[in-house]
Amino acid sequence: MLVVLLACAAPATDSVGTDPGPSDRNGSDTAASDTGDTAATPHCAEVDGFVPQYAAEVARFVAEDTLAPGPEAPVVFVGSSSIRRWEELHRTYADHGPVQRGLGGAQLGEVAAAADALVVRHAPRAVVVFAGTNDVAAGVGADVVIERFRCFRDRVATGLGADVPVLFFGITPAPARWDQWEEANAVNRGVQALAADDPAIHYLDAPRVFLATGTPPDASLFAGDGLHLSAAGYAVWNDLLRPALDAAAPAPARTLGTLTPGTRLLIDLGPSNAEDGELTPSPDHLGQWWNNWHAIQGGDEVLPGEHSVRLVDDAGGATGVDLVVTGGFFANGRSNGGLLWPDAARLGALAVGSATGDYFYAVPDDQTGGIALRGLDPDRRYTLRLFAARDDPERRVTRYTVYGVGESTTLQTSGAGSGSGTTNDDTVVEFTPVVPDPYGNLHVDVSVEEGPYAYLSLVELIVTDGGARAATGRSPSGVRRTVHEFQVPPLTLREPVSNPTAP
C-alpha cells in the first residue's frame, strides 16, 4: 500500500545565535501537556508554567513516531542546537540505535516540559542531553536552570524508572558566550553535585577539556559563529561519551532486516503543496510504487531525527526499512526549478515528474544534509542511485558521500553543461555495490561542492545479491554516473499540477 503521509505545521528555522530573531519560533500557546507530558513530578513547578517555543516541532516528531516507531531500546539524544547539528551522530552511535531530538535554540525548560514526548515515549536504555546554554543566555539564573534539570531527571525517572542513565554534557564555555561563562559553569557545578548523589546521572566534563586549550577555549573547537561545535569539538564529546555510554548502557544485539535480491525501493523527497511539489502516486504510470516524504510545504525545514514511515518496495510490499534524516534540509521545487518534464529516453523508469520536480536541499554549516536507510540486511549488497536537478543558469554541484565504503562523488545539478540545458535531466549517480554497516544502516551525506546549495530529489535502492560481508568483509564499491538502465514501455508523461514561472 502507499506510504501514509503526514500533514504538519511548517517549522521555523532553528536559532543559531544568542537572541531570538525571525528564525526562532516564538510564543506558541500550546501547553506541554498537548504532547503528552501530564505526570506530576517533583521540581517541575516552574517548568509546568514554561511557554513552549517549539511545540510544532515536538508535535511533528510525535506524529512521525506514532506512524512508525523508531529503533527498539534506543539511546535518545535530546537538547538544543548542538544536538540538532550533530550530523555524525547516527553513524557514530549506530550500535546504540540513536534517536536524535535536538531543537535549535531550545531551553532546558522546554526540553523538560516535553520530556515525555521527546524521550519517554521511546523507552530508551539511556538519555544523552545537552541543554541549558540558551536558558542562561536568556537571563535565567543558574538555580532555576538546575531545577529545570532536576525536573527533566524526575520525568525520565517517573516514565522509565530511576535506573535509566541520564548523561549530561556540561554547558560549553563558548567564545560567543564567554561573558556568560560564570553563570553557565554554576549550572555545571550544580549538575555535578546532583550526579554525586544520584548514580543514574553521569556528568560529562567537556568544559574541562575545552578550557585546557585556553580561556576562552581554542576557536578550532567551534564553528565560525564561536557558539556551535566544529568537528574537533564533537570529537571531544565523542571521546567523553563513548566510554561512558558503553559502560552505563551497553549496546544490545539488534534484530536485522532481511531483504531478498531484486527488492527495489523508490523514495520521492520534497514538498507536496501545489506550488512547489506533488505526491507521486502509487502505482505511477509505469506501475511502480513510491514512498513519499510527509506532507510539507515548500520552504519548510526538515529536522535531523525526522523519519519516514516504513517503506514499501516498488511492487507495494512491506520492507521494514525506513529513512531517517541525519543532517538537516529544507524542501522546495517546481516553482524554484525542479525537473518538471523528465524524458524516459534519458532517465528510464525514474522519469516521473512528481519525483524529479521537487527536492530536499542543504546549505553549508547549519543544514548540512544527510540521510540514513535503516533496517537493511547487512549481509547483502545493494545498488544505490541518487538523482537531483535544479533549473538554474548558475553552476551548482552536489557531493554525495556513502559511509562505510569510503566512496564520494559529485553531480552537477544546474548550470551550463548540466544535462541538455541548464538542469540535470539525464544523469543518475550510482554507487554499486554497497554494504550497510553491521547494524543495517546505510549513511549518505549530501553537501555543497559548488554554488550555494546541495540537492537530493529521489533515492533508488536495489538489493543486488547476498553474502557480501561474509564473502569480502566489506564492499568493493564503485561509483558511476549512468542513465537509468531499467527497460520501460512507451510513456505518457504526467503533466505538472501547475505551470510555475521561472525563477
C-alpha positions as CSV (number, residue, x, y, z in Angstrom):
1,M,0.0,0.0,0.0
2,L,1.0,3.6,-0.4
3,V,3.1,5.1,2.4
4,V,0.8,7.2,4.7
5,L,1.5,10.9,4.5
6,L,1.7,13.2,7.5
7,A,0.4,16.7,7.3
8,C,2.1,19.0,9.8
9,A,2.6,22.7,10.6
10,A,5.5,24.4,8.9
11,P,8.6,24.6,11.3
12,A,10.7,27.6,11.9
13,T,14.4,27.7,11.0
14,D,16.4,26.8,14.2
15,S,18.1,29.6,16.0
16,V,21.8,29.7,15.7
17,G,22.6,32.8,17.8
18,T,22.1,34.3,21.2
19,D,19.0,36.4,20.8
20,P,15.6,35.3,19.5
21,G,15.2,36.5,15.9
22,P,13.0,35.9,12.9
23,S,14.3,32.4,12.6
24,D,13.1,31.4,16.1
25,R,9.7,30.1,16.8
26,N,8.2,32.5,19.4
27,G,5.3,32.4,21.7
28,S,3.2,29.3,20.9
29,D,0.4,29.0,23.4
30,T,0.4,25.2,23.1
31,A,0.9,23.7,26.6
32,A,3.4,20.9,27.2
33,S,0.5,18.6,28.1
34,D,-0.6,18.7,24.5
35,T,2.3,16.4,23.7
36,G,1.7,14.0,26.5
37,D,3.5,15.5,29.5
38,T,0.9,15.1,32.2
39,A,2.7,13.3,35.0
40,A,3.1,15.3,38.2
41,T,6.8,15.2,39.2
42,P,8.9,16.9,41.8
43,H,10.9,20.1,41.0
44,C,8.6,20.9,38.0
45,A,6.5,23.8,39.3
46,E,8.5,26.3,37.2
47,V,8.7,24.0,34.2
48,D,4.9,23.4,34.3
49,G,4.5,27.1,33.5
50,F,7.0,27.2,30.7
51,V,5.5,28.6,27.4
52,P,7.0,26.4,24.7
53,Q,8.5,27.9,21.6
54,Y,8.9,24.6,19.6
55,A,5.5,23.0,20.2
56,A,5.0,22.5,16.4
57,E,8.4,20.7,16.0
58,V,7.7,18.5,19.0
59,A,4.3,17.6,17.7
60,R,5.8,16.8,14.3
61,F,8.2,14.3,15.9
62,V,5.4,12.8,17.9
63,A,3.2,12.4,14.8
64,E,6.0,10.7,12.9
65,D,6.9,8.4,15.8
66,T,3.2,7.5,16.1
67,L,3.1,6.4,12.4
68,A,6.3,4.4,12.7
69,P,8.2,3.9,16.0
70,G,12.0,4.2,15.8
71,P,14.6,1.7,16.9
72,E,13.8,-0.6,19.8
73,A,15.7,0.2,23.1
74,P,17.4,3.2,21.6
75,V,19.5,5.9,23.2
76,V,17.8,9.3,22.9
77,F,20.0,12.3,22.3
78,V,18.0,15.4,23.3
79,G,18.6,19.1,23.7
80,S,19.3,22.2,21.8
81,S,21.2,23.1,18.6
82,S,24.4,21.2,19.4
83,I,22.3,18.0,19.4
84,R,20.4,19.1,16.2
85,R,23.6,19.9,14.3
86,W,25.5,16.7,15.3
87,E,25.5,15.3,11.8
88,E,27.8,12.3,12.6
89,L,25.6,11.2,15.5
90,H,23.7,8.4,13.7
91,R,26.7,6.7,12.1
92,T,28.9,7.2,15.2
93,Y,26.4,5.6,17.6
94,A,24.6,3.3,15.1
95,D,25.2,0.4,17.5
96,H,23.1,2.2,20.2
97,G,20.1,2.8,17.9
98,P,20.2,6.6,18.3
99,V,17.1,8.8,18.3
100,Q,18.0,12.5,17.6
101,R,15.8,15.1,19.2
102,G,17.6,18.4,19.0
103,L,15.7,21.7,18.8
104,G,17.9,24.6,17.9
105,G,17.6,27.5,20.3
106,A,15.6,25.4,22.9
107,Q,16.0,26.0,26.6
108,L,16.4,23.2,29.1
109,G,13.0,24.3,30.4
110,E,11.3,23.3,27.1
111,V,13.2,20.0,27.0
112,A,12.0,19.2,30.5
113,A,8.4,20.3,29.7
114,A,8.4,18.0,26.6
115,A,10.3,15.1,28.2
116,D,7.5,12.6,27.7
117,A,7.1,13.5,24.1
118,L,10.8,13.7,23.2
119,V,12.2,11.0,25.4
120,V,9.9,8.8,27.5
121,R,7.8,7.6,24.6
122,H,10.8,5.9,23.0
123,A,11.5,3.7,26.1
124,P,15.3,4.4,25.8
125,R,18.0,2.5,27.5
126,A,19.8,5.8,28.2
127,V,19.4,9.5,27.5
128,V,22.1,11.9,26.4
129,V,21.3,15.6,27.0
130,F,22.9,18.9,26.1
131,A,20.8,22.0,27.1
132,G,20.9,24.9,29.4
133,T,23.1,27.3,27.5
134,N,20.1,29.0,25.9
135,D,18.4,29.4,29.3
136,V,21.5,31.2,30.7
137,A,21.6,33.3,27.5
138,A,18.0,34.3,28.1
139,G,18.9,35.6,31.6
140,V,17.6,32.5,33.6
141,G,19.5,32.2,36.8
142,A,21.7,29.1,37.5
143,D,19.5,28.0,40.4
144,V,16.4,27.9,38.1
145,V,18.3,26.1,35.3
146,I,19.5,23.4,37.8
147,E,15.9,23.0,39.0
148,R,14.9,22.5,35.3
149,F,17.4,19.7,35.0
150,R,16.1,18.1,38.2
151,C,12.6,18.3,36.7
152,F,13.9,16.6,33.5
153,R,15.6,13.9,35.5
154,D,12.5,13.3,37.6
155,R,10.3,13.0,34.5
156,V,12.7,10.5,32.9
157,A,12.7,8.5,36.2
158,T,8.9,8.6,36.5
159,G,8.4,7.5,33.0
160,L,11.2,5.0,32.6
161,G,12.5,4.0,36.0
162,A,15.0,5.6,38.3
163,D,17.9,3.5,37.0
164,V,17.8,4.7,33.4
165,P,21.1,6.6,32.8
166,V,21.0,10.3,32.0
167,L,24.3,11.6,30.6
168,F,24.6,15.4,30.7
169,F,27.2,17.3,28.7
170,G,28.4,20.2,30.7
171,I,27.5,23.6,29.2
172,T,30.2,24.6,26.8
173,P,32.4,27.6,27.5
174,A,31.8,29.0,24.0
175,P,33.7,32.1,22.9
176,A,30.5,33.7,21.7
177,R,29.0,33.4,25.2
178,W,32.2,33.8,27.2
179,D,30.7,36.7,29.2
180,Q,28.1,34.2,30.5
181,W,30.5,31.5,31.5
182,E,30.4,32.0,35.2
183,E,26.6,31.6,35.3
184,A,26.8,28.6,32.9
185,N,29.5,27.0,35.0
186,A,27.4,27.4,38.1
187,V,24.8,25.2,36.3
188,N,27.6,22.7,35.6
189,R,28.6,22.6,39.2
190,G,25.0,22.1,40.3
191,V,24.6,19.1,37.9
192,Q,27.9,17.6,39.1
193,A,26.6,17.8,42.7
194,L,23.4,16.0,41.7
195,A,25.4,13.3,39.9
196,A,27.4,12.8,43.1
197,D,24.2,11.7,44.9
198,D,22.4,10.0,42.0
199,P,24.2,7.1,40.3
200,A,21.9,7.4,37.2
201,I,23.2,10.9,36.4
202,H,26.5,11.0,34.6
203,Y,28.2,14.4,34.2
204,L,30.4,14.6,31.1
205,D,33.1,17.2,31.8
206,A,33.6,18.6,28.3
207,P,34.2,22.1,29.8
208,R,37.4,20.8,31.5
209,V,38.8,19.6,28.2
210,F,37.8,22.7,26.3
211,L,39.3,25.0,28.9
212,A,42.6,23.1,28.8
213,T,43.1,24.8,25.3
214,G,42.6,28.4,26.6
215,T,40.2,30.8,28.2
216,P,38.1,31.1,26.2
217,P,38.7,27.8,24.5
218,D,40.5,27.5,21.2
219,A,38.4,28.6,18.2
220,S,39.2,25.4,16.4
221,L,36.7,23.6,18.6
222,F,33.8,25.8,17.3
223,A,32.1,26.7,14.1
224,G,32.6,30.1,12.6
225,D,30.0,31.6,14.9
226,G,32.0,30.8,18.0
227,L,29.0,29.1,19.6
228,H,28.3,25.7,17.9
229,L,30.8,22.9,17.8
230,S,33.2,22.1,14.9
231,A,34.2,18.6,14.0
232,A,37.0,19.0,16.6
233,G,34.6,20.0,19.2
234,Y,32.4,17.0,18.6
235,A,35.5,14.8,18.7
236,V,35.9,15.9,22.3
237,W,32.3,15.0,23.0
238,N,32.8,11.5,21.4
239,D,35.9,10.9,23.5
240,L,34.0,11.5,26.7
241,L,30.6,10.0,25.7
242,R,31.6,6.7,24.0
243,P,33.2,5.0,27.1
244,A,30.6,6.4,29.5
245,L,27.7,5.3,27.3
246,D,29.1,1.9,26.6
247,A,29.6,1.4,30.4
248,A,26.3,2.8,31.5
249,A,24.1,1.2,28.8
250,P,25.9,-1.4,26.7
251,A,24.6,-1.7,23.2
252,P,22.3,-4.7,22.8
253,A,22.2,-7.2,19.9
254,R,19.8,-5.9,17.3
255,T,17.3,-7.6,15.0
256,L,18.5,-7.1,11.4
257,G,16.4,-6.8,8.3
258,T,16.0,-9.5,5.7
259,L,15.5,-8.4,2.1
260,T,15.6,-10.7,-1.0
261,P,17.7,-9.9,-4.1
262,G,15.7,-7.9,-6.6
263,T,13.9,-5.8,-4.0
264,R,13.8,-2.2,-5.2
265,L,12.8,0.9,-3.2
266,L,11.9,4.3,-4.6
267,I,11.7,7.4,-2.4
268,D,10.4,10.8,-3.5
269,L,11.8,13.7,-1.4
270,G,10.4,17.2,-1.4
271,P,7.3,19.2,-0.6
272,S,3.7,18.4,-1.7
273,N,1.9,21.7,-1.9
274,A,0.7,22.5,-5.4
275,E,3.1,25.4,-6.0
276,D,6.3,23.5,-5.0
277,G,5.7,19.8,-5.5
278,E,3.3,17.0,-5.5
279,L,2.9,13.4,-4.2
280,T,4.0,10.6,-6.5
281,P,1.0,8.3,-6.9
282,S,1.3,4.6,-6.3
283,P,1.3,2.9,-8.6
284,D,2.6,5.5,-11.0
285,H,2.1,5.4,-14.8
286,L,4.8,2.7,-15.0
287,G,3.2,0.5,-12.3
288,Q,5.9,1.5,-9.7
289,W,5.1,2.1,-6.1
290,W,6.8,5.1,-4.5
291,N,7.4,6.3,-0.9
292,N,6.6,10.0,-0.4
293,W,8.0,12.1,2.3
294,H,5.5,13.5,4.9
295,A,3.3,16.3,3.5
296,I,5.2,19.6,3.9
297,Q,5.3,23.0,2.2
298,G,7.9,24.5,0.0
299,G,10.5,26.2,2.2
300,D,9.8,24.0,5.2
301,E,12.7,22.7,7.3
302,V,13.3,19.0,7.7
303,L,15.0,18.4,11.0
304,P,17.7,15.8,11.9
305,G,15.9,12.9,13.5
306,E,12.8,13.1,11.4
307,H,12.0,9.8,9.7
308,S,9.7,8.2,7.2
309,V,7.1,5.6,7.8
310,R,8.1,2.0,6.9
311,L,9.0,1.9,3.2
312,V,7.4,-0.3,0.6
313,D,9.1,-1.8,-2.4
314,D,8.3,-0.9,-6.0
315,A,5.5,-3.5,-6.0
316,G,3.9,-2.2,-2.8
317,G,5.3,-4.9,-0.5
318,A,6.4,-4.1,3.1
319,T,10.2,-4.0,3.7
320,G,10.7,-2.9,7.3
321,V,13.1,-0.3,6.1
322,D,12.8,3.4,6.9
323,L,14.7,6.6,6.1
324,V,15.9,9.0,8.8
325,V,17.3,12.5,8.3
326,T,20.8,12.7,9.8
327,G,21.7,16.2,8.6
328,G,19.0,18.8,8.1
329,F,17.5,20.0,4.9
330,F,15.0,22.5,3.5
331,A,12.3,21.4,1.0
332,N,11.5,23.1,-2.3
333,G,11.0,22.6,-6.1
334,R,8.7,23.2,-9.1
335,S,8.4,27.0,-9.0
336,N,12.0,27.0,-7.9
337,G,13.2,24.9,-10.8
338,G,13.0,21.2,-10.3
339,L,12.9,18.9,-13.4
340,L,9.3,19.1,-14.4
341,W,9.3,17.2,-17.7
342,P,11.7,14.2,-17.4
343,D,12.3,12.2,-20.6
344,A,12.1,8.4,-20.4
345,A,14.8,8.2,-23.1
346,R,17.1,9.9,-20.7
347,L,16.0,8.7,-17.2
348,G,14.2,5.5,-17.9
349,A,12.0,4.4,-15.0
350,L,13.0,7.4,-13.0
351,A,11.3,9.8,-15.5
352,V,8.4,10.6,-13.1
353,G,7.8,14.3,-12.9
354,S,6.3,14.3,-9.5
355,A,9.5,12.8,-8.2
356,T,12.1,14.8,-10.2
357,G,10.2,18.1,-9.9
358,D,10.9,18.8,-6.2
359,Y,13.7,18.2,-3.8
360,F,15.4,18.5,-0.4
361,Y,18.2,21.0,-0.4
362,A,21.1,21.6,2.1
363,V,23.2,24.6,2.9
364,P,26.8,24.7,4.3
365,D,27.4,24.7,8.1
366,D,23.9,24.5,9.5
367,Q,21.6,22.4,7.4
368,T,24.3,20.2,6.0
369,G,22.2,17.4,4.5
370,G,22.3,13.7,5.3
371,I,20.1,10.6,5.3
372,A,20.3,7.0,6.5
373,L,18.4,4.0,5.4
374,R,17.7,1.8,8.5
375,G,16.6,-1.8,8.7
376,L,18.6,-3.2,5.9
377,D,20.2,-6.7,5.7
378,P,23.9,-6.1,6.3
379,D,24.8,-9.4,4.6
380,R,23.5,-8.3,1.2
381,R,24.9,-6.0,-1.5
382,Y,23.0,-3.1,-2.8
383,T,23.0,-0.6,-5.7
384,L,22.2,3.0,-4.6
385,R,21.1,5.6,-7.1
386,L,20.6,9.2,-6.4
387,F,19.1,11.9,-8.6
388,A,18.8,15.7,-8.3
389,A,18.1,18.6,-10.6
390,R,17.7,22.4,-10.3
391,D,16.9,24.5,-13.3
392,D,19.2,27.5,-12.9
393,P,21.9,29.1,-15.1
394,E,24.3,29.1,-12.1
395,R,26.7,26.1,-11.9
396,R,25.7,24.1,-8.8
397,V,27.4,20.8,-7.9
398,T,26.4,18.5,-5.1
399,R,28.7,15.9,-3.4
400,Y,27.3,12.6,-2.2
401,T,29.3,10.6,0.3
402,V,28.4,7.0,1.2
403,Y,29.9,5.9,4.5
404,G,31.3,2.5,5.3
405,V,32.7,2.1,1.8
406,G,34.6,5.3,1.6
407,E,33.1,6.4,-1.7
408,S,32.2,10.0,-2.7
409,T,31.2,11.6,-5.9
410,T,29.6,14.7,-7.3
411,L,26.7,15.6,-9.5
412,Q,26.2,18.8,-11.4
413,T,22.5,19.7,-10.9
414,S,22.4,23.0,-12.8
415,G,24.2,25.5,-15.0
416,A,25.7,25.2,-18.4
417,G,26.8,21.6,-19.2
418,S,24.2,20.1,-16.9
419,G,22.1,17.7,-19.0
420,S,20.7,19.1,-22.2
421,G,20.4,22.6,-21.0
422,T,20.8,24.3,-17.6
423,T,19.4,21.5,-15.5
424,N,20.4,17.9,-15.0
425,D,17.9,15.7,-17.0
426,D,19.9,12.6,-17.8
427,T,22.4,11.7,-15.1
428,V,22.0,9.5,-12.1
429,V,24.8,8.9,-9.6
430,E,25.2,5.3,-8.9
431,F,27.1,3.5,-6.1
432,T,27.5,-0.2,-6.6
433,P,27.9,-2.4,-4.8
434,V,27.5,-1.0,-1.3
435,V,27.0,-2.8,2.0
436,P,25.3,-1.3,5.1
437,D,27.1,-1.0,8.5
438,P,26.8,-4.1,10.8
439,Y,23.6,-2.6,12.3
440,G,21.7,-2.4,9.0
441,N,22.2,1.3,8.3
442,L,23.4,2.9,5.0
443,H,24.6,6.5,5.6
444,V,24.7,9.2,2.9
445,D,25.9,12.8,3.3
446,V,24.6,15.5,0.9
447,S,26.9,18.5,0.8
448,V,27.7,21.6,-1.3
449,E,30.6,21.2,-3.7
450,E,30.0,24.3,-5.8
451,G,27.3,27.0,-5.6
452,P,25.1,27.9,-2.6
453,Y,23.0,24.7,-2.3
454,A,23.2,20.9,-2.5
455,Y,20.2,18.9,-3.7
456,L,18.6,15.5,-3.5
457,S,15.3,14.7,-5.4
458,L,14.9,11.0,-5.2
459,V,16.6,7.8,-3.9
460,E,16.5,4.4,-5.5
461,L,17.9,1.3,-3.7
462,I,18.1,-2.2,-5.2
463,V,19.1,-5.4,-3.4
464,T,21.6,-7.0,-5.8
465,D,22.8,-10.1,-4.1
466,G,23.7,-11.7,-0.8
467,G,26.7,-12.8,1.2
468,A,28.7,-9.6,0.7
469,R,30.0,-9.2,4.2
470,A,30.7,-12.9,4.7
471,A,32.5,-13.1,1.3
472,T,34.6,-9.9,1.4
473,G,34.4,-8.3,4.8
474,R,33.5,-5.0,3.0
475,S,32.0,-3.9,-0.3
476,P,34.5,-3.1,-3.1
477,S,32.2,-0.2,-4.1
478,G,32.4,1.7,-7.3
479,V,30.8,4.9,-8.4
480,R,29.5,5.8,-11.8
481,R,27.1,8.2,-13.5
482,T,24.6,6.5,-15.6
483,V,21.3,6.8,-17.4
484,H,18.8,4.6,-15.7
485,E,19.0,1.1,-17.1
486,F,15.5,-0.3,-16.5
487,Q,13.6,-1.1,-19.6
488,V,10.3,0.8,-19.7
489,P,7.3,0.8,-22.0
490,P,6.3,3.8,-24.1
491,L,5.3,6.6,-21.8
492,T,2.6,9.2,-21.5
493,L,4.2,11.7,-19.1
494,R,2.0,13.2,-16.4
495,E,1.5,17.0,-16.5
496,P,2.7,19.0,-13.5
497,V,-0.1,20.3,-11.3
498,S,0.7,23.9,-12.4
499,N,2.9,25.8,-14.8
500,P,5.4,27.6,-12.5
501,T,7.1,30.7,-13.6
502,A,10.9,30.6,-14.0
503,P,12.8,31.9,-11.0
